[in-house]
Amino acid sequence: MSTLLIILAIVLALGFFLVNIFNRFVKNKNTVKDAWSNIDVALKRRYDLIPNLVETVKGYAAHEQETLEKVIQARNAAMAVPTGDINQQIKAENELQKTLRSIFALSEAYPDLKANTNFLQLQDKLNEIEENLERARRYFNGTVRENNTYGESFPGVMFAGMFSYQHFEYFEAEPESRENVKVDFSK
């Protein structure tokens, strides 16, 4: 009888242990998804702003059609990523970010555009959205770090396959944004 109770106690303890591990995987995944939803809201605001920005630039830099088309294509590609595919969305967003920089580079070449009130307001709004995105990305990366660390360390790694552990990618800066900015006052 006492052997049966000991075996039952071990089975129950093991059961509680496994439930705890499973719940931690679920909690981590849901926290990452919640953090992503904060980014998603800001991205949708940015998607809505981009056509207005492109139309404003078009009036001043009509012959820069290729640059404007690349921005719209990158926006459409980012919007087309299936909901829930966070890792693919990160890649699409990095590409969109790169093309958006090209629009602001155009403003340097067109002083009238740079002085346009509508363009400046859109630029300020986009900067505000980007600041919100930066905070949301930082929080997202923290939740990804916690999720990935648990899934790749003991005891989580032992049960990751059994409990459908999902590894998430970090939101990282593009290599171009890490380069030093060149300042030239000779002009």
C-alpha positions, -999 to +999 in steps of 0.1 A: +000+000+000+028+025+009+046+016-023+015+025-043+012+058-024+048+066-032+043+058-069+011+079-070+029+108-053+057+106-078+033+105-107+013+135-093+045+154-088+057+147-123+022+157-136+024+190-118+059+196-131+048+189-167+017+211-163+039+239-150+063+236-179+034+235-204+018+266-188+051+285-190+054+277-227+019+290-232+025+321-211+057+330-230+041+325-264+011+346-255+033+373-240+053+375-273+020+376-293+007+404-270+040+423-275+037+418-313+001+432-312+015+465-299+039+466-328+011+456-352-011+485-342+017+510-348+025+494-381-011+497-393-009+534-384+023+537-405+007+518-434-021+543-434+003+572-434+026+560-462+002+567-492-003+603-480+035+607-477+041+593-512+014+615-527+030+646-511+064+636-524+050+629-559+040+665-563+076+677-559+096+648-572+075+633-600+106+619-618+115+599-587+088+574-596+110+543-591+117+553-555+080+560-548+070+527-563+095+508-542+080+523-511+045+513-521+056+478-531+074+474-497+043+486-479+020+462-498+044+433-492+044+440-455+006+442-454+003+409-473+022+389-448-003+365-431-014+375-396+005+355-371+037+350-391+057+372-369+091+362-382+081+369-418+065+402-408+098+413-392+116+407-425+090+427-445+091+456-420+129+458-422+125+461-460+098+488-457+120+507-432+148+507-457+126+521-485+111+548-462+146+561-457+148+568-494+118+591-493+134+612-466+166+613-486+146+628-515+136+657-492+172+667-490+174+669-528+142+690-531+142+720-508+106+729-517+095+695-505+116+698-474+098+731-466+063+718-474+040+720-444+021+689-453+053+669-458+067+682-424+035+672-406+035+638-422+072+634-413+065+644-377+036+619-375+058+592-389+085+601-364+060+598-336+049+564-349+085+553-352+092+563-316+062+542-305+075+513-327+109+516-311+094+512-276+071+483-287+100+466-304+122+468-273+094+452-252+088+426-280+125+417-280+124+413-242+095+389-244+112+370-273+144+367-252+124+353-223+105+328-245+136+317-264+157+313-233+131+291-216+126+270-247+164+265-252+174+259-215+168+232-190+141+220-183+122+236-212+145+222-238+136+187-228+099+193-235+100+219-262+091+195-290+064+178-269+047+212-261+051+228-296+076+254-285+078+283-310+111+301-314+107+338-324+131+361-342+143+394-326+135+427-342+169+439-352+183+469-368+193+466-405+231+467-412+227+500-430+213+517-399+245+507-380+268+526-403+282+559-392+263+589-407+285+610-430+282+647-424+295+670-451+294+708-445+313+716-477+282+725-497 
